[in-house]
Amino acid sequence: MISAATISVIIPVFNEASNLHQLLWFLLNPKSANLLEVIVVDGGSTDGSQEIAAQYEVKLIKSPTRSRAVQLNLGSKEARGDIFYFLHADSRPLLNFDKDIIQQVSFGNQVGCYRFEFDSSKRLLKVNSWLTRFNGVFSGGGDQSLFITKVLFDKLGGYDIRYSLMEDFDLVRRIRKETHFSIIPKSIKVSARKYDSNSWLKIQVVNGLAMVAFYLKVNPEKIKTLYFSLIKNKI
């Protein structure tokens, strides 16, 4: 049954025209037999992202709210695949990601993610990348690209829309109470653009503050306000 499983890739977007074009080209040329559909959920882009999506064989959904949690939930409601794969527009999955994911599910792992490495040669970022191999409280962020069976996602009620930041860690926290969370021992490529306009140390401090606030159950809107007040290039 697993060999015939299908995957829905769900991509939340806001002003990602260039990245989206590259990602959709990668996913759809050629399209894997296991990839049932690609769903792009746009949060009000003004840079032509919607027009880029319209050039490809994808399902484009326009979200009334710019919020990854809202956008990902909207995409999942339209998705028809057995497995959802949530992917950021500035990430680059591996060539055989579909086979990796289906293999994990066949092993009994209903949910998990990849390791990642930055598209940068900076040494400190290599340390960050190396740390993604560990399956701890800091694993499962959106950059690592989450796969989850539709059955489990629906059982958990999807993303909590109160979180417009840390929505991924909230979901993973709930996942760990329900089942095992796995990390595929391969790395996808992710953008280091946030580090181009902020120092490495600043990003670590702000991420740390957001994580502490999250585990202390600080109001999600306050976490968002703190984060966005300190970081440039918030995409």
LOMARZA-799090 format. One record per atom (N, C-alpha, C): atom name; x negated, y, z. Coordinates in Angstrom, 1 decimal. Example, Ala and Ser with C-alpha at 12.3 -4.5 7.8 and 13.67 -1.06 7.14 Angstrom:
LOMARZA-799090
(N,(-13.2,-5.7,7.8))
(CA,(-12.3,-4.5,7.8))
(C,(-13.2,-3.3,7.8))
(N,(-12.8,-2.2,7.1))
(CA,(-13.7,-1.1,7.1))
(C,(-12.9,0.0,7.9))
end
This chain:
LOMARZA-799090
(N,(-0.8,-1.2,0.0))
(CA,(0.0,0.0,0.0))
(C,(-0.9,1.2,0.0))
(N,(-2.0,1.2,0.8))
(CA,(-2.8,2.4,0.9))
(C,(-3.5,2.7,-0.4))
(N,(-3.8,1.7,-1.2))
(CA,(-4.5,1.9,-2.5))
(C,(-3.6,2.7,-3.4))
(N,(-2.3,2.7,-3.2))
(CA,(-1.4,3.5,-4.1))
(C,(-1.0,4.8,-3.4))
(N,(-1.6,5.1,-2.3))
(CA,(-1.3,6.4,-1.6))
(C,(-1.6,7.6,-2.4))
(N,(-0.8,8.6,-2.2))
(CA,(-1.1,9.9,-3.0))
(C,(-1.4,11.0,-2.1))
(N,(-2.1,12.0,-2.6))
(CA,(-2.6,13.1,-1.8))
(C,(-2.0,14.4,-2.4))
(N,(-1.6,15.3,-1.5))
(CA,(-1.2,16.6,-1.8))
(C,(-2.2,17.6,-1.3))
(N,(-2.9,18.3,-2.1))
(CA,(-3.8,19.3,-1.7))
(C,(-3.1,20.6,-1.5))
(N,(-3.2,21.2,-0.3))
(CA,(-2.5,22.5,0.1))
(C,(-3.5,23.6,0.4))
(N,(-3.4,24.7,-0.4))
(CA,(-4.4,25.7,-0.3))
(C,(-3.8,27.1,0.1))
(N,(-4.1,27.6,1.3))
(CA,(-3.5,28.9,1.7))
(C,(-4.4,30.0,1.1))
(N,(-3.8,31.0,0.5))
(CA,(-4.6,32.0,-0.2))
(C,(-4.2,33.4,0.1))
(N,(-5.2,34.3,0.2))
(CA,(-4.9,35.7,0.2))
(C,(-6.1,36.4,-0.4))
(N,(-5.9,37.0,-1.6))
(CA,(-7.0,37.7,-2.4))
(C,(-8.2,36.8,-2.6))
(N,(-8.0,35.7,-3.2))
(CA,(-9.0,34.7,-3.5))
(C,(-9.2,34.4,-5.0))
(N,(-9.0,35.4,-5.8))
(CA,(-8.9,35.1,-7.3))
(C,(-10.1,34.3,-7.8))
(N,(-11.3,34.8,-7.5))
(CA,(-12.5,34.2,-8.0))
(C,(-12.7,32.8,-7.4))
(N,(-12.6,32.7,-6.1))
(CA,(-12.8,31.4,-5.5))
(C,(-11.7,30.4,-5.9))
(N,(-10.5,30.9,-6.1))
(CA,(-9.4,30.0,-6.4))
(C,(-9.5,29.4,-7.8))
(N,(-10.0,30.3,-8.8))
(CA,(-10.2,29.8,-10.1))
(C,(-11.2,28.7,-10.1))
(N,(-12.3,28.8,-9.4))
(CA,(-13.4,27.8,-9.4))
(C,(-12.8,26.5,-8.7))
(N,(-12.1,26.7,-7.6))
(CA,(-11.6,25.5,-6.9))
(C,(-10.6,24.7,-7.7))
(N,(-9.6,25.4,-8.4))
(CA,(-8.6,24.7,-9.1))
(C,(-9.2,24.1,-10.4))
(N,(-10.2,24.7,-11.0))
(CA,(-10.9,24.0,-12.1))
(C,(-11.5,22.7,-11.6))
(N,(-12.2,22.7,-10.5))
(CA,(-12.8,21.5,-9.9))
(C,(-11.8,20.5,-9.7))
(N,(-10.7,20.8,-9.0))
(CA,(-9.7,19.8,-8.6))
(C,(-8.9,19.2,-9.8))
(N,(-8.8,20.0,-10.9))
(CA,(-7.8,19.5,-12.0))
(C,(-8.5,19.2,-13.3))
(N,(-9.8,19.2,-13.3))
(CA,(-10.6,18.9,-14.6))
(C,(-11.7,17.9,-14.4))
(N,(-11.4,16.6,-14.4))
(CA,(-10.0,16.0,-14.6))
(C,(-9.3,15.8,-13.2))
(N,(-8.1,15.6,-13.3))
(CA,(-7.3,15.4,-12.0))
(C,(-7.4,13.9,-11.7))
(N,(-7.7,13.6,-10.4))
(CA,(-7.8,12.3,-9.9))
(C,(-6.4,11.6,-9.9))
(N,(-6.4,10.3,-10.2))
(CA,(-5.2,9.5,-10.2))
(C,(-4.5,9.5,-8.8))
(N,(-5.3,9.7,-7.7))
(CA,(-4.8,9.7,-6.4))
(C,(-4.2,11.1,-6.0))
(N,(-4.6,12.1,-6.8))
(CA,(-4.2,13.5,-6.5))
(C,(-2.8,13.7,-7.1))
(N,(-1.8,13.7,-6.3))
(CA,(-0.4,13.9,-6.8))
(C,(-0.1,15.3,-7.2))
(N,(-0.6,16.3,-6.4))
(CA,(-0.3,17.7,-6.7))
(C,(-1.2,18.6,-6.0))
(N,(-1.3,19.8,-6.5))
(CA,(-2.0,20.9,-5.8))
(C,(-1.0,22.0,-5.5))
(N,(-0.9,22.4,-4.3))
(CA,(0.0,23.5,-3.9))
(C,(-0.8,24.7,-3.4))
(N,(-0.5,25.8,-4.0))
(CA,(-1.2,27.1,-3.6))
(C,(-0.1,27.9,-2.9))
(N,(-0.4,28.3,-1.7))
(CA,(0.6,29.1,-1.0))
(C,(-0.1,30.5,-0.8))
(N,(0.5,31.5,-1.5))
(CA,(-0.1,32.8,-1.5))
(C,(0.6,33.7,-0.4))
(N,(-0.3,34.5,0.3))
(CA,(0.2,35.3,1.4))
(C,(0.4,36.8,1.0))
(N,(0.6,37.1,-0.3))
(CA,(0.8,38.5,-0.7))
(C,(-0.5,39.1,-1.4))
(N,(-1.2,38.3,-2.1))
(CA,(-2.4,38.7,-2.8))
(C,(-2.1,39.9,-3.8))
(N,(-3.1,40.8,-3.9))
(CA,(-3.0,41.9,-4.8))
(C,(-4.2,41.9,-5.8))
(N,(-4.9,40.8,-5.8))
(CA,(-6.1,40.8,-6.7))
(C,(-6.0,39.9,-7.9))
(N,(-4.8,39.4,-8.1))
(CA,(-4.6,38.5,-9.3))
(C,(-4.6,37.0,-8.9))
(N,(-4.7,36.7,-7.6))
(CA,(-4.7,35.3,-7.2))
(C,(-3.5,34.5,-7.7))
(N,(-2.3,35.1,-7.7))
(CA,(-1.1,34.4,-8.2))
(C,(-1.2,34.2,-9.7))
(N,(-1.7,35.1,-10.4))
(CA,(-1.9,35.0,-11.8))
(C,(-2.9,33.8,-12.2))
(N,(-3.9,33.8,-11.4))
(CA,(-4.9,32.7,-11.6))
(C,(-4.2,31.3,-11.3))
(N,(-3.5,31.2,-10.3))
(CA,(-2.8,29.9,-10.0))
(C,(-1.8,29.6,-11.1))
(N,(-1.2,30.6,-11.7))
(CA,(-0.2,30.3,-12.8))
(C,(-0.9,29.7,-14.0))
(N,(-2.2,29.9,-14.1))
(CA,(-2.9,29.3,-15.3))
(C,(-3.1,27.8,-15.2))
(N,(-2.9,27.3,-14.0))
(CA,(-3.1,25.9,-13.8))
(C,(-1.9,25.1,-13.5))
(N,(-2.0,23.8,-13.5))
(CA,(-0.8,22.9,-13.2))
(C,(-0.7,22.7,-11.7))
(N,(-0.3,23.8,-11.1))
(CA,(-0.1,23.7,-9.6))
(C,(1.3,24.2,-9.2))
(N,(1.7,24.0,-8.0))
(CA,(2.9,24.5,-7.5))
(C,(2.5,25.8,-6.7))
(N,(3.0,26.9,-7.1))
(CA,(2.7,28.2,-6.5))
(C,(3.9,28.6,-5.6))
(N,(3.6,28.8,-4.3))
(CA,(4.6,29.2,-3.3))
(C,(4.2,30.6,-2.8))
(N,(5.2,31.5,-2.8))
(CA,(4.9,32.8,-2.2))
(C,(5.4,32.9,-0.8))
(N,(4.5,33.1,0.1))
(CA,(4.8,33.2,1.5))
(C,(5.2,34.6,1.9))
(N,(6.3,34.8,2.7))
(CA,(6.7,36.2,3.1))
(C,(5.7,36.7,4.2))
(N,(4.8,35.9,4.7))
(CA,(3.9,36.3,5.8))
(C,(2.5,35.8,5.4))
(N,(1.6,36.7,5.7))
(CA,(0.2,36.4,5.6))
(C,(-0.3,35.7,6.9))
(N,(-0.2,34.4,6.9))
(CA,(-0.6,33.7,8.1))
(C,(-0.9,32.3,7.7))
(N,(-2.1,31.8,7.9))
(CA,(-2.4,30.4,7.5))
(C,(-1.4,29.4,8.0))
(N,(-1.0,29.5,9.3))
(CA,(-0.1,28.5,9.9))
(C,(1.2,28.5,9.1))
(N,(1.7,29.7,8.9))
(CA,(3.0,29.8,8.1))
(C,(2.8,29.3,6.7))
(N,(1.7,29.7,6.0))
(CA,(1.5,29.2,4.7))
(C,(1.3,27.7,4.6))
(N,(0.6,27.2,5.5))
(CA,(0.3,25.7,5.4))
(C,(1.6,24.9,5.7))
(N,(2.4,25.4,6.6))
(CA,(3.7,24.8,6.9))
(C,(4.6,24.8,5.6))
(N,(4.6,26.0,5.0))
(CA,(5.4,26.1,3.8))
(C,(5.0,25.1,2.7))
(N,(3.7,25.0,2.5))
(CA,(3.1,24.1,1.5))
(C,(3.5,22.7,1.9))
(N,(3.4,22.3,3.2))
(CA,(3.7,20.9,3.6))
(C,(5.2,20.6,3.4))
(N,(6.1,21.5,3.5))
(CA,(7.5,21.3,3.3))
(C,(7.8,20.9,1.8))
(N,(7.0,21.5,0.9))
(CA,(7.2,21.2,-0.5))
(C,(6.4,20.0,-1.0))
(N,(5.4,19.5,-0.2))
(CA,(4.5,18.5,-0.6))
(C,(5.2,17.1,-0.6))
(N,(4.8,16.3,-1.6))
(CA,(5.4,15.0,-1.8))
(C,(4.5,13.9,-1.6))
(N,(3.2,14.2,-1.3))
(CA,(2.2,13.2,-1.1))
(C,(2.3,12.4,0.2))
(N,(1.7,11.2,0.2))
(CA,(1.6,10.5,1.5))
(C,(0.7,11.1,2.5))
(N,(-0.3,11.8,1.9))
(CA,(-1.4,12.4,2.8))
(C,(-1.5,13.9,2.4))
(N,(-1.7,14.8,3.3))
(CA,(-1.9,16.2,3.1))
(C,(-3.4,16.5,3.3))
(N,(-3.9,17.3,2.4))
(CA,(-5.3,17.7,2.5))
(C,(-5.4,19.2,2.5))
(N,(-5.6,19.8,3.6))
(CA,(-5.6,21.3,3.7))
(C,(-7.0,21.8,3.4))
(N,(-7.1,22.7,2.4))
(CA,(-8.3,23.1,1.9))
(C,(-8.4,24.6,1.8))
(N,(-9.4,25.3,2.3))
(CA,(-9.6,26.7,2.1))
(C,(-10.1,27.0,0.6))
(N,(-9.7,28.2,0.1))
(CA,(-10.0,28.5,-1.3))
(C,(-11.5,28.7,-1.5))
(N,(-12.3,29.0,-0.4))
(CA,(-13.7,29.2,-0.6))
(C,(-14.5,28.0,-0.2))
(N,(-13.9,26.9,-0.1))
(CA,(-14.6,25.6,0.2))
(C,(-14.7,24.8,-1.1))
(N,(-15.6,23.9,-1.1))
(CA,(-15.8,23.1,-2.3))
(C,(-15.9,21.6,-1.8))
(N,(-14.8,20.9,-2.1))
(CA,(-14.8,19.4,-1.7))
(C,(-15.7,18.6,-2.5))
(N,(-15.9,17.4,-2.1))
(CA,(-16.8,16.5,-2.8))
(C,(-16.0,15.9,-4.0))
(N,(-16.8,15.4,-5.0))
(CA,(-16.2,14.9,-6.2))
(C,(-15.2,13.8,-5.9))
(N,(-15.5,12.9,-5.0))
(CA,(-14.6,11.7,-4.7))
(C,(-13.9,11.9,-3.4))
(N,(-13.5,13.1,-3.1))
(CA,(-12.8,13.4,-1.8))
(C,(-11.6,12.5,-1.6))
(N,(-10.8,12.3,-2.7))
(CA,(-9.6,11.5,-2.6))
(C,(-9.9,10.1,-2.2))
(N,(-10.9,9.5,-2.7))
(CA,(-11.3,8.1,-2.3))
(C,(-11.8,8.1,-0.9))
(N,(-12.5,9.1,-0.4))
(CA,(-13.0,9.1,1.0))
(C,(-11.8,9.2,1.9))
(N,(-10.8,10.0,1.6))
(CA,(-9.6,10.2,2.5))
(C,(-8.8,8.9,2.5))
(N,(-8.5,8.3,1.3))
(CA,(-7.7,7.1,1.3))
(C,(-8.4,6.0,2.0))
(N,(-9.7,5.9,1.9))
(CA,(-10.5,4.9,2.6))
(C,(-10.3,5.1,4.1))
(N,(-10.4,6.3,4.6))
(CA,(-10.3,6.6,6.0))
(C,(-8.9,6.1,6.5))
(N,(-7.8,6.4,5.7))
(CA,(-6.5,6.0,6.1))
(C,(-6.4,4.5,6.1))
(N,(-7.0,3.9,5.2))
(CA,(-7.0,2.4,5.1))
(C,(-7.7,1.8,6.4))
(N,(-8.6,2.5,7.0))
(CA,(-9.3,2.1,8.2))
(C,(-8.5,2.3,9.4))
(N,(-7.3,3.0,9.2))
(CA,(-6.4,3.2,10.4))
(C,(-6.6,4.6,10.9))
(N,(-7.4,5.5,10.3))
(CA,(-7.6,6.9,10.7))
(C,(-6.5,7.7,10.0))
(N,(-5.5,8.2,10.7))
(CA,(-4.5,8.9,10.1))
(C,(-4.8,10.4,9.9))
(N,(-5.9,10.8,10.5))
(CA,(-6.2,12.3,10.4))
(C,(-7.7,12.5,10.7))
(N,(-8.3,13.5,10.0))
(CA,(-9.7,13.8,10.2))
(C,(-10.2,14.9,9.3))
(N,(-11.5,15.0,9.2))
(CA,(-12.0,16.1,8.4))
(C,(-13.4,15.7,8.0))
(N,(-14.1,16.6,7.2))
(CA,(-15.5,16.4,6.8))
(C,(-16.4,17.2,7.7))
(N,(-17.7,16.9,7.6))
(CA,(-18.7,17.8,8.1))
(C,(-18.8,18.9,7.0))
(N,(-19.5,20.0,7.3))
(CA,(-19.7,21.0,6.3))
(C,(-21.2,21.5,6.3))
(N,(-21.5,22.1,5.2))
(CA,(-22.8,22.9,5.1))
(C,(-22.5,24.2,4.4))
(N,(-23.2,25.2,4.8))
(CA,(-23.0,26.5,4.2))
(C,(-23.7,26.7,2.9))
(N,(-23.1,27.5,2.0))
(CA,(-23.8,27.8,0.7))
(C,(-24.9,28.9,0.9))
(N,(-25.8,28.6,1.9))
(CA,(-26.8,29.6,2.3))
(C,(-28.0,28.8,2.7))
(N,(-29.2,29.4,2.5))
(CA,(-30.4,28.7,2.9))
(C,(-30.9,29.3,4.3))
(N,(-30.1,30.1,4.9))
(CA,(-30.5,30.7,6.2))
(C,(-30.6,29.6,7.3))
(N,(-31.7,29.6,8.0))
(CA,(-32.0,28.5,9.0))
(C,(-30.9,28.4,10.1))
(N,(-30.5,29.5,10.6))
(CA,(-29.5,29.4,11.7))
(C,(-28.2,28.8,11.2))
(N,(-27.9,29.1,10.0))
(CA,(-26.6,28.5,9.4))
(C,(-26.8,27.0,9.2))
(N,(-28.0,26.5,9.0))
(CA,(-28.2,25.1,9.0))
(C,(-28.0,24.4,10.3))
(N,(-28.2,25.2,11.4))
(CA,(-27.9,24.6,12.7))
(C,(-26.4,24.5,12.9))
(N,(-25.7,25.5,12.5))
(CA,(-24.2,25.5,12.5))
(C,(-23.7,24.3,11.8))
(N,(-24.3,24.1,10.6))
(CA,(-23.8,23.0,9.7))
(C,(-24.1,21.6,10.4))
(N,(-25.3,21.5,11.0))
(CA,(-25.7,20.2,11.6))
(C,(-24.7,19.9,12.8))
(N,(-24.2,20.9,13.5))
(CA,(-23.3,20.6,14.6))
(C,(-22.0,20.1,14.2))
(N,(-21.6,20.2,12.9))
(CA,(-20.3,19.7,12.5))
(C,(-20.2,18.2,12.4))
(N,(-21.3,17.5,12.7))
(CA,(-21.3,16.1,12.6))
(C,(-20.7,15.5,14.0))
(N,(-20.6,16.4,15.0))
(CA,(-20.2,15.9,16.3))
(C,(-18.7,16.1,16.5))
(N,(-18.1,15.0,17.0))
(CA,(-16.6,15.0,17.2))
(C,(-16.2,15.5,18.6))
(N,(-16.3,16.8,18.8))
(CA,(-16.0,17.3,20.1))
(C,(-15.0,18.4,20.0))
(N,(-14.9,19.3,21.0))
(CA,(-13.9,20.3,21.1))
(C,(-14.0,21.4,20.0))
(N,(-15.3,21.5,19.4))
(CA,(-15.5,22.5,18.4))
(C,(-15.2,22.0,17.0))
(N,(-14.9,20.7,16.9))
(CA,(-14.7,20.1,15.6))
(C,(-13.3,20.2,15.1))
(N,(-13.1,20.2,13.8))
(CA,(-11.7,20.3,13.3))
(C,(-11.3,21.6,12.8))
(N,(-12.2,22.6,12.8))
(CA,(-11.9,23.9,12.3))
(C,(-11.5,23.9,10.8))
(N,(-10.8,24.9,10.3))
(CA,(-10.2,24.8,9.0))
(C,(-11.3,24.7,7.9))
(N,(-12.5,25.2,8.1))
(CA,(-13.6,25.1,7.1))
(C,(-14.0,23.6,6.9))
(N,(-13.7,22.8,7.8))
(CA,(-14.0,21.4,7.6))
(C,(-13.0,20.6,6.8))
(N,(-11.9,21.2,6.4))
(CA,(-10.9,20.7,5.6))
(C,(-10.2,19.4,6.2))
(N,(-9.0,19.6,6.6))
(CA,(-8.3,18.6,7.4))
(C,(-7.4,17.7,6.4))
(N,(-7.6,16.4,6.6))
(CA,(-6.6,15.5,6.0))
(C,(-5.7,14.9,7.1))
(N,(-4.5,14.6,6.8))
(CA,(-3.5,14.1,7.7))
(C,(-2.4,13.4,7.0))
(N,(-1.9,12.3,7.5))
(CA,(-0.8,11.6,6.9))
(C,(0.5,12.5,7.1))
(N,(1.3,12.4,6.1))
(CA,(2.6,13.2,6.2))
(C,(3.4,12.7,7.4))
(N,(3.4,11.4,7.7))
(CA,(4.1,10.9,8.8))
(C,(3.6,11.5,10.1))
(N,(2.3,11.6,10.3))
(CA,(1.8,12.2,11.6))
(C,(2.0,13.7,11.6))
(N,(1.8,14.4,10.5))
(CA,(2.0,15.8,10.5))
(C,(3.5,16.2,10.8))
(N,(4.4,15.4,10.3))
(CA,(5.8,15.7,10.6))
(C,(6.1,15.4,12.0))
(N,(5.5,14.3,12.6))
(CA,(5.7,13.9,14.0))
(C,(5.3,15.0,14.9))
(N,(4.1,15.7,14.5))
(CA,(3.6,16.7,15.4))
(C,(4.3,18.1,15.2))
(N,(5.1,18.2,14.2))
(CA,(5.9,19.4,13.9))
(C,(5.0,20.4,13.2))
(N,(3.9,20.0,12.6))
(CA,(3.1,20.9,11.8))
(C,(2.3,21.9,12.6))
(N,(1.9,23.0,11.9))
(CA,(1.2,24.0,12.6))
(C,(2.1,24.9,13.5))
(N,(1.6,25.4,14.6))
(CA,(2.3,26.3,15.5))
(C,(2.2,27.7,14.9))
(N,(3.3,28.3,14.4))
(CA,(3.2,29.6,13.7))
(C,(2.9,30.7,14.7))
(N,(2.9,30.5,16.0))
(CA,(2.5,31.6,16.9))
(C,(1.0,31.9,16.7))
(N,(0.2,30.9,16.1))
(CA,(-1.2,31.1,15.9))
(C,(-1.5,31.6,14.5))
(N,(-1.9,32.8,14.3))
(CA,(-2.4,33.2,13.0))
(C,(-3.9,33.2,13.0))
(N,(-4.5,32.8,14.1))
(CA,(-5.9,32.5,14.3))
(C,(-5.9,31.3,15.3))
(N,(-6.9,30.4,15.1))
(CA,(-7.0,29.2,15.9))
(C,(-5.9,28.2,15.7))
(N,(-5.1,28.3,14.6))
(CA,(-4.0,27.4,14.3))
(C,(-4.6,26.0,14.1))
(N,(-5.8,25.9,13.5))
(CA,(-6.4,24.6,13.2))
(C,(-6.8,23.9,14.5))
(N,(-7.4,24.6,15.5))
(CA,(-7.8,24.0,16.7))
(C,(-6.6,23.6,17.6))
(N,(-5.5,24.4,17.5))
(CA,(-4.3,24.0,18.2))
(C,(-3.7,22.7,17.6))
(N,(-3.7,22.5,16.3))
(CA,(-3.2,21.3,15.7))
(C,(-4.1,20.1,16.1))
(N,(-5.4,20.3,16.1))
(CA,(-6.3,19.2,16.4))
(C,(-6.2,18.9,17.9))
(N,(-6.0,19.8,18.7))
(CA,(-5.8,19.5,20.2))
(C,(-4.6,18.6,20.3))
(N,(-3.5,18.9,19.6))
(CA,(-2.3,18.1,19.7))
(C,(-2.5,16.7,19.1))
(N,(-3.3,16.7,18.0))
(CA,(-3.6,15.4,17.4))
(C,(-4.3,14.5,18.3))
(N,(-5.3,15.0,19.1))
(CA,(-6.1,14.2,19.9))
(C,(-5.3,13.5,21.1))
(N,(-4.2,14.2,21.4))
(CA,(-3.3,13.6,22.4))
(C,(-2.5,12.4,21.9))
(N,(-2.4,12.4,20.5))
(CA,(-1.6,11.4,19.8))
(C,(-2.3,10.2,19.3))
(N,(-3.6,10.5,18.7))
(CA,(-4.3,9.5,18.0))
(C,(-5.8,9.9,17.9))
(N,(-6.5,9.0,17.3))
(CA,(-8.0,9.2,17.1))
(C,(-8.2,10.2,16.0))
(N,(-9.1,11.1,16.2))
(CA,(-9.5,12.1,15.2))
(C,(-10.9,11.7,14.6))
(N,(-11.0,11.6,13.3))
(CA,(-12.2,11.0,12.7))
(C,(-12.9,12.1,11.9))
(N,(-14.2,12.0,11.8))
(CA,(-15.0,12.9,10.9))
(C,(-15.7,12.0,9.9))
(N,(-15.4,12.4,8.6))
(CA,(-16.1,11.6,7.5))
(C,(-17.5,12.0,7.5))
(N,(-18.5,11.1,7.5))
(CA,(-19.9,11.4,7.5))
(C,(-20.5,11.9,6.2))
(N,(-19.8,12.9,5.6))
(CA,(-20.3,13.6,4.4))
(C,(-20.0,15.1,4.6))
(N,(-20.7,15.9,3.8))
(CA,(-20.5,17.3,4.0))
(C,(-19.9,18.0,2.8))
(N,(-18.9,18.8,3.0))
(CA,(-18.4,19.7,1.9))
(C,(-19.2,21.0,2.0))
(N,(-19.1,21.8,1.0))
(CA,(-19.8,23.1,0.9))
(C,(-18.8,24.2,1.3))
(N,(-19.2,25.1,2.2))
(CA,(-18.3,26.2,2.6))
(C,(-19.0,27.5,2.4))
(N,(-18.3,28.6,2.3))
(CA,(-18.8,29.9,2.1))
(C,(-19.4,30.5,3.4))
(N,(-20.5,31.2,3.2))
(CA,(-21.2,31.9,4.3))
(C,(-20.9,33.4,4.2))
(N,(-19.9,33.8,3.5))
(CA,(-19.7,35.2,3.2))
(C,(-19.5,36.1,4.5))
(N,(-18.9,35.5,5.5))
(CA,(-18.6,36.2,6.7))
(C,(-19.9,36.6,7.4))
(N,(-21.0,35.8,7.2))
(CA,(-22.3,36.1,7.8))
(C,(-23.0,37.2,7.0))
(N,(-22.6,37.4,5.8))
(CA,(-23.2,38.5,5.0))
(C,(-22.9,39.9,5.5))
(N,(-21.8,40.0,6.2))
(CA,(-21.4,41.3,6.7))
(C,(-21.4,41.4,8.2))
(N,(-21.8,40.3,8.9))
(CA,(-21.9,40.3,10.3))
(C,(-23.2,39.5,10.7))
(N,(-23.8,39.8,11.8))
(CA,(-25.0,39.0,12.2))
(C,(-24.6,37.7,12.7))
(N,(-25.5,36.7,12.6))
(CA,(-25.3,35.4,13.1))
(C,(-24.8,35.4,14.5))
(N,(-25.6,36.1,15.4))
(CA,(-25.3,36.2,16.8))
(C,(-23.9,36.7,17.1))
(N,(-23.5,37.8,16.3))
(CA,(-22.2,38.4,16.5))
(C,(-21.1,37.3,16.3))
(N,(-21.2,36.6,15.2))
(CA,(-20.2,35.6,14.8))
(C,(-20.1,34.5,15.9))
(N,(-21.2,34.1,16.4))
(CA,(-21.2,33.1,17.5))
(C,(-20.5,33.6,18.7))
(N,(-20.8,34.8,19.1))
(CA,(-20.2,35.4,20.3))
(C,(-18.7,35.6,20.2))
(N,(-18.3,36.1,19.0))
(CA,(-16.9,36.3,18.8))
(C,(-16.1,35.0,18.7))
(N,(-16.7,34.0,18.0))
(CA,(-16.1,32.7,17.9))
(C,(-16.0,32.1,19.3))
(N,(-17.0,32.3,20.1))
(CA,(-17.0,31.7,21.5))
(C,(-15.9,32.4,22.3))
(N,(-15.8,33.7,22.2))
(CA,(-14.8,34.4,23.0))
(C,(-13.4,33.9,22.5))
(N,(-13.2,33.7,21.2))
(CA,(-11.9,33.3,20.7))
(C,(-11.6,31.9,21.2))
(N,(-12.6,31.0,21.3))
(CA,(-12.4,29.6,21.7))
(C,(-12.1,29.6,23.2))
(N,(-12.8,30.4,24.0))
(CA,(-12.5,30.4,25.5))
(C,(-11.1,30.9,25.7))
(N,(-10.7,32.0,25.0))
(CA,(-9.4,32.6,25.1))
(C,(-8.3,31.5,24.8))
(N,(-8.6,30.8,23.7))
(CA,(-7.7,29.7,23.3))
(C,(-7.5,28.7,24.4))
(N,(-8.6,28.2,24.9))
(CA,(-8.5,27.1,26.0))
(C,(-7.9,27.7,27.3))
(N,(-8.0,29.0,27.5))
(CA,(-7.4,29.6,28.7))
(C,(-5.9,30.0,28.4))
(N,(-5.4,29.6,27.2))
(CA,(-4.0,29.8,26.8))
(C,(-3.7,31.3,26.8))
(N,(-4.6,32.1,26.4))
(CA,(-4.3,33.5,26.2))
(C,(-3.3,33.7,25.0))
(N,(-2.4,34.6,25.1))
(CA,(-1.4,34.9,24.0))
(C,(-2.1,34.9,22.7))
(N,(-1.6,34.1,21.7))
(CA,(-2.2,34.0,20.4))
(C,(-2.4,35.4,19.7))
(N,(-1.5,36.3,19.9))
(CA,(-1.6,37.6,19.2))
(C,(-2.8,38.4,19.8))
(N,(-3.1,38.2,21.1))
(CA,(-4.2,38.9,21.8))
(C,(-5.5,38.3,21.3))
(N,(-5.5,37.0,21.0))
(CA,(-6.8,36.4,20.4))
(C,(-7.0,37.0,19.1))
(N,(-6.0,37.1,18.3))
(CA,(-6.1,37.6,16.9))
(C,(-6.6,39.1,16.9))
(N,(-6.0,39.9,17.8))
(CA,(-6.4,41.3,17.9))
(C,(-7.9,41.4,18.3))
(N,(-8.3,40.6,19.3))
(CA,(-9.7,40.6,19.7))
(C,(-10.6,40.3,18.6))
(N,(-10.3,39.2,17.9))
(CA,(-11.2,38.7,16.8))
(C,(-11.2,39.7,15.7))
(N,(-10.1,40.2,15.2))
(CA,(-10.1,41.1,14.1))
(C,(-10.7,42.5,14.4))
(N,(-10.7,42.8,15.7))
(CA,(-11.3,44.1,16.0))
(C,(-12.8,44.1,16.0))
(N,(-13.4,42.9,16.0))
(CA,(-14.8,42.7,16.2))
(C,(-15.5,42.3,14.9))
(N,(-14.8,41.6,14.0))
(CA,(-15.4,41.0,12.8))
(C,(-15.1,41.8,11.6))
(N,(-16.1,42.0,10.7))
(CA,(-15.9,42.5,9.4))
(C,(-15.7,41.3,8.5))
(N,(-15.0,41.6,7.3))
(CA,(-14.7,40.5,6.4))
(C,(-14.0,39.4,7.1))
(N,(-12.8,39.6,7.4))
(CA,(-12.0,38.6,8.2))
(C,(-11.4,37.5,7.5))
(N,(-11.6,37.4,6.2))
(CA,(-11.0,36.3,5.4))
(C,(-11.4,35.0,5.9))
end
